Amino acid sequence: MYQEDISRTTESFERYKERITNFSGQFEPGLFFFIAKKSLPWIVAFFVLSFTGAFLYLRYTPRIYQSSTVLQLREDNTVNKVLNVDNAFENSTRDEAAEAIELLRSKVFLKRVLLTLPLQVSYYAEGTFKEHEQYTDSPYFVEFKLKSDDLYGAKIYVDFNDITNGELTYTLQNKTFNLKYKTNEWISFPHADIKVSVNNYNNILSQQNQFKHNAFYFTINQAEQLASECYPKLNVQLLNEAARTIIISFKDNNAKKAADIAAAMAAEFISFDIERKSESAKSVLAFVDEQLDLVYERLKNSENSIQAYKKDNNIDESAIDLTTMNVTRMNTLEDQITTLELEENVLNGIENKIKDKTKVDSYLLLSMLAGTEYENSIGNLVSSLHKLLIQREEMLYEATPGSESVKAIDFQIDIQKRLLLESISSIRSKIQTRKQALIEKAGEFENRFKKLPGDEVEYARLQRLFSINEKFYTMLLEKKTEYSISKAGFVSQNVVLEKAAPSGSPLSPNRNISIILFLLLAVLLSLLLVIARYLAHNEITSLNDISRLTSASIGILGIVPKYKQDIPVSQLLVDKNPKSLIAEAFRSIRTNLQFISNEPGPKIMAITSTVSGEGKTFVAINLAGIIAYSGKKVVVLDLDMRKPKIHLGFGSDNTNGMSTILIGKDTLQNCIKKSSQENLDFITAGPIPPNPSELIMSAKMDQVLEELKKVYEMIIIDNPPVGLVTDGIAIIQRADYPLYILRAEYSKKNFVQNVDRLYNENNIKKLSVILNGVDIQRKTYGYTYGYGYGYGYGYGYGYYDDQHKPEKTSFFAKLFKRSAR
């Protein structure tokens, strides 16, 4: 038997330690929803703030519009195909789509496009929180003659006094300039001459009524700076490689401006393509015309020399045939020599262009190479050089000529030039070798001519010179015709498949997405708040908490409902409203006392708590009152000598009491005081002693209790909180009804450890718990207060007076009442 008791005690103690270890390790859905309900005002506030934030964001965030155009690349020359003429301006080896994309992406080309649009001056309407670019919808426009570059980008405010007069104001270098103007007249500023013209004065008046004074201003834009600002807004991508389509997109705060720039990019690309080919053709044709003039003079002189020689020397026609045959052979050799000399001249011209330190025109070089044997080999090197030169131009927008990146690309350009020069030198060496062989062969025919009569030889020489000049002249005419046909047949085949149009809805901010994101933010904040409050929640809220935390090993005597009115101090309430809900709760507790001890005779009830403020004095006074209602004589002792409250509850003085009794200064009969309720007496704590623990544990205390048992059937002792001091543990151990008070929404969950400690370590097996301050109206979200635990007591709304009926309140009243709780 003894071993079994030890085993049960050990098992109980192990469960006690396990409860302490796993104190708050479980998720409680009921508590979570209860906290969510309690946080409802904050959640509503988050959603209100979320909708407000979404409205302000959509209202004041600058809108960004995007317009796009689709361009298809083609490079066909219809006339070339019909006449079977080679296009002198094409390089079949280059990737035209990639070149077009790089050209469209370059700042050089973007600057060219922007110069075609009315962007030299930007017009703005300035509001309280944001500004709007008016672009072409400006009700006025400005002309300027710039005197100083310092004015670029400065805000020049326009104030319209009336339709013909106003003021211009701007600030530069902390100095403000202000001058009056008349419309359509030039006004001289230190930095520029400006003329303002008004085209819609009614629009100006309407906007000035909506916005603040000085609402209009304009800026004068520098082309390079404008290109740098617009460059990040431009996007050029290959849409379909097989179809060779490119999509050009542009973003801006003004929808019409975005559409105009996107459309201008496509139109200017087509114009640039035609212009680029035309410039190359003009250069080639100018060269051919220059050569034609020179050769024509030589041809004319040769023809005149032949006619004069035949007339002067009476040349025999029969001898001319043999001479003509020899001349034909000589001409063939001379033609080959001439062709080689022409190619050599072309190479020399290309070499001189490459060595030119100013600028290399790659398009001109490609046109000069057209039709030569070495067009492909040198043409690829020229194309590579062209790409490097474009990269250098783009880089100069972001870096200085002395920067490392520019030096690196300059180094690559020098290498490419050296490769070109070496290739030209190698090809020229081969041409010179072939040319020398042809000259030697022609020399043999020259020796044959020397054996002929002098007149015939001279005539043959003149005939040969004429044939050479004629052949050269004919070849130049053919080349001119070929280039002219190719130029006339070139019409850009690039097609705009989709024109850019102003967008009706902004790309950003997106209304639906913004609202959804703000709502998600509100949901996230609400969830984080509830989770944070749940994790931080450490208060006991229901009998379920006590039963769970104690594993239902400690008796729960009942609950005391929360009194709806403020109680300044612990007062006796059951005598004022005997049928109230609180009175019924104390009657149920009184009934449940029989489950603790039902033996006859006087009983001692010791009431304690963990800390002050949990309502032990309130429970002691009102429980004493409800027991006195049953006809039993009851006395209440205040042993909380450090912080006495019993005298406040009964409205009495505290000049003498338990402290004076225990030190023998007063008699028990002198300190017993009558309350307003029959059968209910009380003894106050008396003056605060320096040694309350020694007085409570003294033998005198036992004598006092024994004397009181002779007169009273129930002795209720208001003990000090055991969580702060241990004064009252001895009284609790000898009490017939040891009661521990916990307060809902006030007592911490770890306070239950004190209950466990008294029950297990101090062996107070009769210890029972009363939960004070319970809001019994909180029964939503599946989180009730579990009245079925403990000794099975329960009650409904059948016993209370009209004063304490639950009030019908509106939703918002309930909402803010929950917030206050």
C-alpha positions in Angstrom: 0.0 0.0 0.0 2.8 2.4 1.0 4.6 1.6 -2.3 1.5 2.3 -4.3 1.1 5.7 -2.7 4.7 6.5 -3.5 4.2 5.3 -7.1 1.0 7.5 -7.5 2.8 10.5 -6.0 5.8 10.0 -8.3 3.5 9.7 -11.4 1.6 12.8 -10.4 4.8 14.8 -9.9 6.1 13.7 -13.3 2.9 14.9 -14.9 3.3 18.2 -13.1 6.8 18.6 -14.5 5.6 17.7 -18.0 2.9 20.3 -17.8 5.5 23.0 -16.8 7.8 21.9 -19.7 5.1 21.9 -22.3 3.3 24.9 -20.9 2.3 26.7 -24.1 3.3 24.3 -26.8 -0.1 23.7 -28.4 -1.9 25.7 -31.0 -5.4 26.7 -29.9 -7.7 27.5 -32.8 -10.4 28.8 -30.4 -8.0 31.3 -28.8 -6.7 32.3 -32.3 -10.2 33.2 -33.5 -11.0 34.9 -30.2 -7.9 37.1 -30.6 -8.9 37.7 -34.3 -12.3 38.9 -33.1 -10.8 41.0 -30.4 -8.5 42.5 -33.1 -11.4 43.3 -35.4 -11.1 47.1 -35.0 -7.5 47.0 -36.0 -8.3 44.7 -38.9 -11.0 47.1 -40.1 -8.5 50.0 -39.6 -5.9 48.1 -41.8 -8.5 47.6 -44.6 -9.6 51.3 -44.4 -5.9 52.4 -44.5 -5.4 49.9 -47.4 -8.2 51.3 -49.4 -7.1 54.9 -48.6 -3.5 54.0 -49.6 -4.7 52.4 -52.9 -6.8 55.5 -53.6 -3.9 57.9 -52.9 -1.5 55.7 -54.8 -3.8 55.6 -57.9 -4.6 59.3 -57.6 -1.2 60.8 -57.2 1.2 58.3 -58.8 2.3 59.5 -62.2 0.7 57.3 -64.9 3.0 55.6 -67.4 1.7 54.8 -70.8 3.3 52.6 -73.4 2.9 52.6 -77.2 4.4 50.1 -79.6 4.9 49.8 -83.3 5.9 46.7 -85.3 8.4 47.1 -88.2 9.1 44.4 -90.8 12.6 44.5 -92.4 12.9 43.9 -96.2 15.9 44.7 -98.5 14.6 43.8 -102.0 15.4 46.0 -105.0 12.7 45.2 -107.7 14.5 47.0 -110.6 17.7 45.0 -109.9 15.8 41.7 -110.2 14.0 42.8 -113.4 17.2 44.1 -115.1 19.4 41.5 -113.5 21.7 44.3 -112.1 23.7 43.7 -109.0 22.9 46.1 -106.1 26.0 48.0 -105.4 24.9 49.0 -102.0 24.1 45.6 -100.4 26.4 43.4 -98.3 24.9 40.0 -98.3 26.9 38.7 -95.4 25.6 41.1 -92.8 22.8 40.4 -90.4 20.4 43.2 -91.2 17.9 42.5 -88.3 20.7 42.7 -85.7 22.1 45.8 -87.3 18.7 47.4 -87.4 18.0 46.7 -83.7 21.4 48.1 -82.7 20.8 51.2 -84.8 17.3 51.7 -83.3 18.7 51.2 -79.7 21.5 53.7 -80.2 21.4 57.2 -78.6 22.6 58.7 -81.9 19.6 57.5 -83.7 17.2 58.4 -80.8 18.6 61.9 -80.8 17.9 62.2 -84.6 14.3 61.0 -84.0 13.7 63.4 -81.1 14.8 66.3 -83.2 12.0 65.6 -85.6 9.4 66.0 -82.9 8.2 69.2 -81.0 10.4 68.4 -78.0 12.7 71.4 -78.0 10.4 72.9 -75.3 8.5 70.8 -72.8 5.3 72.3 -71.3 4.0 71.3 -67.8 1.0 72.0 -65.6 2.1 71.8 -62.0 -0.4 70.7 -59.3 -0.2 70.4 -55.6 1.1 66.9 -55.5 2.1 66.1 -59.1 2.8 67.7 -62.4 1.6 66.8 -65.9 3.4 67.3 -69.2 1.0 68.9 -71.7 3.1 68.1 -74.8 1.1 69.3 -77.8 -2.0 70.1 -75.8 -0.4 73.1 -74.2 -2.6 76.2 -74.4 0.4 78.3 -75.2 3.7 77.8 -77.0 7.2 79.3 -76.7 9.9 80.3 -79.2 13.4 81.0 -78.0 16.8 82.2 -79.1 19.3 80.8 -76.6 22.2 82.9 -75.3 23.6 80.6 -72.6 23.5 76.8 -72.2 22.8 77.4 -68.5 19.1 77.8 -69.3 18.8 74.2 -70.5 16.5 72.3 -68.1 15.6 75.3 -65.9 12.0 75.7 -64.9 10.6 78.9 -66.4 7.2 79.7 -64.8 4.6 81.5 -66.9 2.0 83.6 -65.1 -0.9 84.8 -67.3 -2.3 88.1 -66.1 -4.7 88.3 -69.1 -4.7 87.1 -72.7 -1.9 89.6 -73.8 0.2 90.1 -70.6 2.0 88.0 -68.1 5.3 87.3 -66.3 8.1 84.9 -66.8 10.1 83.8 -63.8 13.1 81.4 -63.4 15.9 80.8 -61.0 19.5 80.1 -61.9 22.5 79.9 -59.5 20.3 81.0 -56.6 19.3 84.2 -58.5 15.7 84.8 -59.6 14.9 86.5 -62.9 11.5 88.0 -63.4 10.3 90.0 -66.4 6.9 91.0 -67.8 6.0 90.0 -71.4 3.4 90.6 -74.0 2.2 87.8 -76.2 3.7 87.4 -79.6 6.5 89.8 -78.8 10.2 88.9 -78.1 11.4 89.6 -74.6 15.1 89.6 -73.8 16.4 87.7 -70.8 20.0 87.5 -69.7 20.2 83.9 -70.9 17.7 83.9 -73.9 15.2 85.8 -76.0 11.8 84.3 -75.5 8.4 84.8 -77.2 5.2 83.5 -75.7 2.1 82.9 -77.9 -1.4 81.9 -76.5 -3.6 79.7 -78.5 -6.3 78.7 -75.9 -6.8 81.2 -73.2 -10.0 79.6 -71.9 -8.1 76.4 -71.2 -5.5 78.5 -69.2 -8.3 80.0 -67.1 -9.9 76.6 -66.4 -6.6 75.0 -65.4 -5.6 77.9 -63.2 -8.9 77.6 -61.3 -8.1 73.9 -60.6 -4.4 74.2 -59.8 -2.4 76.5 -57.7 -1.1 79.9 -58.8 1.9 79.8 -61.2 0.7 76.4 -62.4 2.4 76.6 -65.8 6.0 76.2 -66.5 8.2 75.1 -69.4 11.8 73.9 -69.9 14.1 74.2 -72.8 15.7 70.9 -73.7 19.2 70.1 -74.8 19.2 67.3 -77.5 21.8 65.2 -75.8 20.2 65.4 -72.4 16.8 64.7 -73.8 18.1 61.6 -75.6 19.7 60.4 -72.3 16.4 60.9 -70.4 14.4 59.1 -73.1 16.9 56.3 -73.6 15.8 54.1 -70.6 12.1 54.4 -71.7 12.9 52.9 -75.2 12.7 49.2 -75.8 13.5 47.5 -79.1 13.2 43.7 -79.5 13.2 41.1 -82.2 9.6 40.0 -82.4 9.9 37.2 -85.0 13.2 36.1 -86.5 11.7 34.2 -89.4 9.4 37.1 -90.4 12.2 39.6 -89.6 9.8 41.8 -87.5 10.9 44.2 -84.8 8.8 45.7 -82.1 9.6 49.3 -80.9 8.1 50.3 -77.6 8.3 53.6 -75.7 7.0 54.5 -72.2 6.1 58.0 -71.0 3.8 59.9 -68.7 2.1 61.4 -71.7 0.2 58.8 -73.9 0.4 61.0 -77.0 4.1 61.7 -76.6 4.8 57.9 -76.2 2.9 57.2 -79.4 4.5 60.0 -81.4 8.0 58.8 -80.4 7.3 55.2 -81.2 5.8 56.2 -84.6 8.7 58.6 -85.3 11.2 55.8 -84.6 9.7 53.6 -87.3 9.3 56.5 -89.8 12.8 57.8 -89.2 14.3 54.4 -89.6 12.7 54.0 -93.1 13.9 57.5 -94.0 17.4 56.9 -92.7 17.6 53.6 -94.7 16.8 55.5 -97.9 19.1 58.4 -97.0 22.0 56.1 -96.2 21.7 54.3 -99.6 21.3 57.6 -101.5 24.4 59.1 -99.9 26.5 56.1 -101.0 25.1 56.2 -104.5 25.8 59.9 -104.8 29.4 59.4 -103.8 29.9 56.6 -106.4 28.2 58.4 -109.2 30.2 61.6 -108.5 33.4 59.6 -108.8 32.2 58.0 -112.1 31.2 61.4 -113.5 34.7 62.8 -112.6 36.4 59.9 -114.4 34.1 60.2 -117.5 35.1 63.8 -117.9 38.8 62.9 -117.9 38.5 59.9 -120.2 36.3 61.8 -122.6 39.0 64.4 -123.1 41.6 61.7 -123.7 39.3 59.8 -126.1 38.6 63.0 -128.1 42.3 63.8 -128.3 43.1 60.3 -129.5 40.4 60.4 -132.2 41.7 63.8 -133.4 45.3 62.5 -133.5 44.3 59.5 -135.7 42.4 61.6 -138.1 45.2 64.1 -138.5 47.9 61.4 -138.9 45.9 59.6 -141.6 45.4 62.8 -143.5 49.0 63.9 -143.2 50.7 60.5 -144.0 48.3 58.9 -146.6 48.2 55.6 -144.7 47.5 52.5 -146.8 44.1 51.0 -145.7 45.3 47.4 -146.6 48.2 47.6 -144.2 45.9 48.9 -141.6 44.1 45.5 -141.3 47.2 43.6 -140.2 48.0 46.4 -137.9 44.5 46.4 -136.5 44.8 42.7 -135.7 47.9 43.4 -133.7 46.3 46.3 -132.1 43.4 44.2 -131.0 45.7 41.8 -129.2 47.5 44.8 -127.7 44.1 46.2 -126.6 43.2 43.0 -124.9 46.4 43.2 -122.9 45.9 46.9 -122.2 42.3 46.2 -121.1 43.5 43.8 -118.5 46.2 46.1 -117.4 43.6 49.0 -117.2 41.3 46.8 -115.0 44.1 46.0 -112.7 45.1 49.7 -112.5 41.5 50.6 -111.7 41.3 48.1 -108.9 44.7 49.3 -107.6 43.3 52.9 -107.6 40.2 51.7 -105.7 42.5 50.1 -103.1 44.6 53.2 -102.8 41.4 55.3 -102.3 40.2 52.9 -99.6 43.6 53.0 -97.9 43.6 56.8 -97.9 40.1 56.9 -96.4 41.1 54.5 -93.6 44.2 56.5 -92.9 42.1 59.7 -92.6 42.1 60.6 -88.9 38.8 62.6 -89.0 36.1 60.0 -89.8 35.7 56.7 -91.7 32.6 56.4 -93.8 32.0 52.7 -93.9 29.1 53.0 -96.3 31.3 54.8 -98.8 34.0 52.1 -98.5 31.4 49.4 -99.2 30.1 51.2 -102.3 33.7 51.6 -103.6 34.3 47.9 -103.2 31.1 47.0 -105.2 31.9 44.8 -108.2 35.5 44.1 -107.4 37.0 40.6 -106.9 37.8 41.3 -103.3 34.5 42.8 -102.3 33.6 39.9 -99.9 36.9 39.6 -98.1 37.4 43.3 -97.5 33.7 44.0 -97.1 33.5 41.8 -94.0 36.4 43.7 -92.4 34.7 47.1 -93.3 31.4 45.9 -91.7 33.2 44.9 -88.5 34.9 48.3 -88.4 31.5 50.0 -89.0 30.0 48.2 -85.9 32.9 49.2 -83.7 32.5 52.9 -84.8 28.8 52.8 -83.9 29.6 51.3 -80.5 32.1 54.1 -79.9 29.6 56.8 -80.8 27.0 55.3 -78.3 29.7 55.0 -75.6 30.6 58.7 -75.9 27.1 59.5 -74.6 28.0 57.9 -71.3 31.7 58.2 -71.0 34.5 60.7 -71.8 37.0 60.1 -74.6 39.7 59.5 -72.0 37.8 56.8 -70.2 39.1 53.2 -70.1 36.0 51.8 -72.0 36.5 54.3 -74.8 40.2 53.6 -74.9 39.5 49.9 -75.2 37.2 50.3 -78.1 39.7 52.7 -79.8 42.3 50.0 -79.5 39.9 47.5 -81.2 39.2 50.0 -84.0 43.0 50.5 -84.5 43.5 46.7 -84.8 40.6 46.5 -87.3 42.2 49.3 -89.4 45.6 47.6 -89.4 43.9 44.3 -90.5 42.2 46.2 -93.4 45.5 48.0 -94.4 47.4 44.7 -94.3 44.7 43.0 -96.4 44.7 45.9 -98.9 48.5 45.7 -99.1 48.4 42.0 -99.8 45.8 42.3 -102.5 47.7 45.2 -104.1 50.9 43.2 -104.1 49.1 40.4 -106.1 47.6 42.9 -108.5 51.0 44.4 -109.1 52.5 41.0 -109.9 49.7 40.2 -112.4 50.1 43.7 -113.9 53.8 43.2 -114.4 53.3 40.0 -116.3 50.8 41.6 -118.6 53.2 44.5 -119.2 55.9 42.1 -120.2 53.5 40.4 -122.6 52.5 43.7 -124.1 56.2 44.5 -124.5 56.6 41.6 -126.9 53.9 43.0 -129.1 55.7 46.4 -128.9 58.8 44.8 -130.3 56.8 43.4 -133.2 55.5 46.8 -134.0 59.0 48.2 -134.1 59.8 46.0 -137.1 56.9 47.4 -139.0 57.3 50.6 -141.2 57.4 53.8 -139.1 54.1 55.2 -140.4 52.2 52.0 -139.7 53.8 51.7 -136.3 52.8 55.2 -135.3 49.3 54.7 -136.7 49.0 51.4 -134.7 50.1 53.2 -131.6 47.5 55.9 -132.0 44.9 53.3 -132.8 45.7 51.4 -129.7 45.5 54.5 -127.5 42.2 55.3 -129.0 40.9 51.8 -128.3 42.1 52.0 -124.7 40.4 55.3 -124.0 37.2 54.1 -125.8 37.0 50.9 -123.8 37.6 52.8 -120.6 34.9 55.4 -121.5 32.4 52.7 -122.4 33.1 50.8 -119.2 32.5 54.0 -117.1 29.3 54.6 -119.0 28.1 51.1 -118.2 29.0 51.5 -114.5 27.1 54.8 -114.4 24.1 53.3 -116.0 24.3 50.3 -113.6 24.6 52.5 -110.5 21.9 54.9 -111.7 19.4 52.0 -112.3 20.2 50.5 -108.9 19.7 53.9 -107.2 16.5 54.6 -109.0 15.2 51.1 -108.1 15.9 51.3 -104.5 12.8 52.1 -102.4 12.8 51.0 -98.8 10.8 47.9 -98.5 10.6 48.1 -94.6 7.0 48.0 -93.7 5.2 49.3 -90.6 2.9 46.4 -89.8 1.3 48.0 -86.7 1.2 51.8 -86.2 1.7 53.3 -82.7 -1.4 54.7 -81.1 -1.9 56.5 -77.8 -2.8 54.0 -75.1 -6.2 54.4 -73.4 -5.2 52.9 -70.1 -1.9 53.3 -68.3 0.7 50.6 -68.1 1.4 51.7 -64.5 -0.1 52.0 -62.0 -2.5 49.1 -62.9 -5.8 49.8 -61.0 -6.9 46.2 -60.5 -3.4 44.9 -59.5 -2.8 47.9 -57.2 -6.1 47.3 -55.3 -5.4 43.6 -55.0 -1.9 44.3 -53.7 -3.1 46.8 -51.1 -5.8 44.3 -50.0 -3.2 41.6 -49.7 -1.1 44.0 -47.7 -4.1 44.6 -45.4 -4.7 40.9 -45.1 -1.0 40.3 -44.4 -0.8 43.0 -41.7 -4.0 41.7 -40.1 -2.7 38.2 -40.1 0.7 39.3 -38.7 -1.1 41.3 -36.0 -3.3 38.4 -35.0 -0.3 36.0 -35.0 1.8 38.4 -33.0 -1.0 38.9 -30.5 -1.6 35.2 -30.4 2.1 34.5 -29.7 2.3 37.3 -27.2 -1.0 36.3 -25.6 -0.3 34.9 -22.1 -3.5 35.6 -20.2 -6.0 33.0 -19.0 -9.3 33.5 -20.8 -11.5 30.5 -19.9 -11.9 27.5 -17.7 -10.7 25.5 -20.7 -7.3 27.1 -20.3 -7.1 26.2 -16.6 -8.3 22.6 -17.2 -5.8 22.2 -20.0 -2.9 23.7 -18.2 -3.5 21.6 -15.1 -4.5 18.5 -17.1 -7.8 18.7 -15.2 -6.1 17.6 -12.0 -7.2 20.6 -9.9 -10.8 21.3 -9.1 -12.5 24.3 -10.6 -15.1 25.6 -8.3 -16.8 28.1 -10.7 -16.6 31.5 -12.4 -17.5 35.0 -11.4 -19.0 37.0 -14.3 -17.4 40.3 -15.2 -19.3 43.2 -13.6 -20.3 45.6 -16.4 -19.7 48.7 -14.3 -16.5 50.0 -12.8 -15.9 49.1 -9.2 -13.4 51.5 -7.5 -12.7 49.1 -4.7 -13.8 45.6 -3.8 -17.4 46.0 -2.6 -20.2 43.8 -1.3 -22.6 43.5 -4.3 -24.7 40.5 -3.6 -26.8 42.3 -1.0 -27.7 45.1 -3.4 -28.8 42.8 -6.3 -29.6 39.4 -4.8 -31.0 38.1 -8.1 -28.3 39.4 -10.3 -26.0 37.2 -12.4 -23.1 37.8 -10.1 -25.2 36.8 -7.1 -26.2 33.6 -8.9 -22.6 32.9 -9.7 -21.6 33.1 -6.0 -24.6 30.9 -5.0 -23.3 28.3 -7.5 -19.8 28.5 -5.9 -21.4 28.2 -2.4 -23.2 25.1 -3.6 -20.1 23.6 -5.1 -18.2 24.0 -1.7 -19.9 20.8 -0.6 -17.9 18.8 -3.1 -14.7 19.9 -1.2 -15.9 19.2 2.3 -19.4 18.4 3.6 -18.5 17.6 7.2 -20.5 19.4 9.9 -18.9 22.1 12.1 -17.2 25.4 11.6 -15.0 25.8 8.5 -12.1 27.9 7.5 -11.9 29.2 4.0 -8.6 30.7 2.8 -8.6 32.7 -0.4 -5.4 33.7 -2.2 -4.2 34.6 -5.7 -0.9 35.0 -7.5 -0.6 38.8 -7.6 -2.7 41.8 -6.5 -5.6 42.8 -8.7 -7.0 39.4 -9.5 -10.1 39.9 -7.3 -9.5 37.8 -4.2 -10.8 40.4 -1.8 -13.9 41.0 -4.0 -14.5 37.2 -4.1 -13.9 36.9 -0.3 -16.4 39.7 0.6 -19.2 38.6 -1.8 -18.8 34.9 -1.1 -19.0 35.7 2.6 -22.2 37.8 1.8 -23.9 35.0 -0.1 -23.0 32.4 2.6 -24.4 34.8 5.2 -27.6 34.9 3.2 -28.1 31.2 3.9 -28.3 32.0 7.6 -24.8 31.0 8.6 -22.7 33.3 10.7 -19.7 34.4 8.7 -16.6 36.5 9.6 -14.0 37.8 7.1 -10.4 38.2 8.2 -8.0 40.5 6.3 -4.5 38.9 6.6 -3.2 40.8 3.5 -1.5 43.2 5.9 0.9 44.7 3.3 -2.0 45.8 1.1 -5.2 45.6 3.1 -8.6 46.2 1.3 -11.3 44.6 3.5 -11.9 47.9 5.3 -12.4 49.7 2.0 -14.9 47.1 0.8 -17.0 47.5 3.9 -16.5 51.3 4.2 -14.8 51.0 7.6 -11.6 52.4 9.3 -8.5 50.4 9.7 -7.2 51.7 13.0 -7.2 48.3 14.6 -7.5 44.8 13.4 -5.6 41.5 13.0 -2.1 43.1 13.4 -3.1 44.7 16.8 -4.8 41.4 17.9 -1.8 39.2 17.0 0.6 41.5 18.9 -1.7 41.5 22.0 -2.5 45.2 21.8 -6.3 44.6 21.2 -8.8 42.0 22.1 -10.6 40.0 19.5 -14.0 41.3 20.6 -12.9 44.9 20.2 -11.8 44.3 16.6 -14.9 42.5 15.3 -17.0 44.8 13.2 -20.5 44.4 12.0 -21.4 44.8 8.3 -24.7 46.1 6.9 -25.7 42.6 6.2 -27.1 40.3 8.8 -24.8 37.4 10.0 -21.7 39.0 8.3 -18.9 40.4 10.4 -15.4 41.3 9.5 -12.0 42.1 11.0 -9.8 44.5 9.2 -6.0 44.1 8.8 -5.1 46.9 11.2 -2.0 49.1 11.0 0.6 47.6 8.6 3.2 45.8 10.8 6.9 45.4 9.9 6.7 41.6 10.3 3.4 40.2 8.9 4.9 36.8 8.1 5.9 36.1 11.8 2.5 37.4 13.0 0.5 35.1 10.7 2.6 32.0 11.6 2.5 32.7 15.3 0.7 30.6 17.9 -1.5 33.6 18.6 -3.1 33.2 15.1 -4.1 29.6 16.0 -5.7 30.9 19.2 -7.7 33.6 17.3 -9.0 31.0 14.8 -10.1 28.7 17.6 -11.9 31.4 19.4 -13.7 32.5 16.1 -14.8 28.9 15.5 -16.8 29.0 18.7 -18.9 31.9 17.4 -18.9 31.6 13.5 -19.7 28.8 11.2 -17.5 30.1 8.4 -14.2 31.9 8.7 -13.1 33.5 5.4 -9.5 34.6 5.3 -8.3 37.1 2.7 -4.6 35.9 2.4 -1.7 37.8 0.8 -0.9 36.8 -2.9 1.3 33.7 -2.8 3.0 34.8 -6.0 4.6 37.7 -4.2 5.1 36.4 -0.6 4.6 33.1 1.2 2.8 34.5 4.3 -0.5 32.8 3.7 0.7 29.3 2.7 0.4 28.0 6.3 -3.2 29.3 6.6 -4.1 27.7 3.2 -2.7 24.4 4.3 -4.9 24.2 7.4 -8.0 25.6 5.6 -11.1 23.4 4.9 -11.7 25.4 1.7 -8.5 26.5 0.1 -9.5 28.7 -2.9 -7.2 30.2 -5.6 -8.5 33.2 -7.5 -7.5 33.7 -11.2 -8.9 36.6 -13.3 -9.8 36.2 -16.9 -7.8 38.4 -19.3 -5.6 39.4 -16.5 -3.9 36.4 -14.9 -1.0 35.0 -16.8 -0.9 31.4 -17.9 2.2 30.7 -15.9 0.2 31.6 -12.8 -1.2 28.1 -13.0 2.3 26.9 -12.1 1.7 28.4 -8.6 -1.5 26.4 -8.3 0.4 23.3 -9.3 3.1 24.1 -6.8 0.6 24.4 -4.0 -1.2 21.3 -5.0 1.9 19.1 -5.5 4.8 20.6 -3.5 2.7 21.9 -0.6 0.3 19.0 -0.7 -2.8 21.1 -0.6 -5.1 18.5 -2.3 -8.3 20.4 -1.6 -7.2 23.4 -3.5 -9.8 24.7 -5.9 -9.8 27.5 -8.5 -12.3 30.3 -9.1 -12.1 32.2 -12.4 -13.0 35.8 -11.8 -14.0 38.6 -14.3 -15.4 36.3 -17.0 -17.1 38.0 -19.9 -19.9 35.4 -20.5 -21.1 37.0 -23.7 -18.0 35.8 -25.6 -19.2 32.6 -27.0 -18.5 33.0 -30.7 -15.9 31.4 -33.0 -16.3 28.2 -31.0 -14.4 29.6 -28.1 -16.6 29.3 -25.0 -15.6 29.3 -21.4 -16.3 25.7 -20.8 -18.7 25.8 -17.9 -18.9 22.0 -17.8 -15.5 21.6 -16.1 -14.9 21.4 -12.4 -17.8 20.4 -10.2 -20.4 20.5 -12.9 -22.1 23.8 -12.0 -23.9 25.9 -14.5 -26.5 28.6 -14.8 -28.4 30.6 -17.4 -30.0 34.0 -17.7 -32.9 33.2 -15.5 -31.9 35.0 -12.3 -31.0 38.6 -12.7 -32.8 41.9 -12.5 -33.5 44.3 -15.3 -30.6 46.5 -14.4 -28.1 43.8 -15.5 -29.8 42.5 -18.6 -27.5 42.4 -21.6 -27.8 45.6 -23.5 -28.6 45.6 -27.2 -25.9 47.5 -28.8 -25.1 48.4 -32.4 -22.4 46.7 -34.4 -20.0 49.7 -34.2 -20.6 50.0 -30.4 -19.7 46.3 -30.0 -16.7 46.8 -32.3 -15.2 49.5 -30.2 -16.2 47.8 -27.0 -14.1 44.8 -28.0 -11.2 47.1 -28.8 -11.4 48.6 -25.3 -11.3 45.1 -23.9 
